[in-house]
Amino acid sequence: MTLLHGISPVARETIPLLVARQAASKGVSLHQLVLDLGGSIKRLLSQDRELFENLVAWAGLEDAQLEELLSWTGEPIGDVRMRFRGEIFVSRALRNPVVQGCPRCLRDDALSAPDEPLAAMAMRGHWQMREMVTCSTHGALLVPLWTAQHPTARNDLTARMTEILPTILSGSLDGPEVNPNRIRSLAGTPAGQGRRYILALGPKPLRGDDLLSLARRGTAAQRRPG
């Protein structure tokens, strides 16, 4: 197997997506690449340590890079909880059959490497949060990118990204732009006014306490009378 050097993690990237981008850069499927790493997509998603050790060796990752990737991916703690950016969340706050993201961000990635767009398109870890519904970079709503009930199909990111690439490039999947002032005014409003909160984060690094404060804000809003 050829070394995977050359594809570096991007800010807030998840481990499955990094491996999928590595696969795309080699012209193979995610399934084929994880087999070469001594595992399977299921073992990749369960964060098998032996597979991760092979990934670190073959991709030339530093231990600190792996830990950062893990922090944005989310680490299972028992059956129903996960550690994400240093805080504990219920798994359903991060794992959802509907995978959302910002098509504009993905298009920017793709256009940065027109010869290998699938090797450049990176899912950001904070898009996994159910409370996260806007892209602060583009001032637009996140949109559903694909839906898959089975985790293996949902996280076969090489295949899923290949399917949505034409709509990403055409702009037909773009979410509507929103007024930043309107975003701020809606943050923390009762769920009954919109079912979901429109929350925006600035360019500063997203930490665990930022996420926890958003979750608490949403819980408090839901408890207030409408």
ABEGO torsion letter per residue (X at the ends): XBBABGBBBBBGBBAAAAAAAAAAAAGBBAAAAAAAAGBBAAAAAAGBAAAAAAAAAAAGBBAAAAAAAAAAAEBBBEAABBBBGGBBBBAAAABBABBBBBAAAAAAAAAABAABAAAABBBBAAAABAABABBAAAGBBBBBABBBABAAAAABAAAAAAAAAAAAAAGAABBBBBBAAAAAAABGBBAAAAGBBBBBBBABBBBAAAAAAAAAAAAAAAABBX
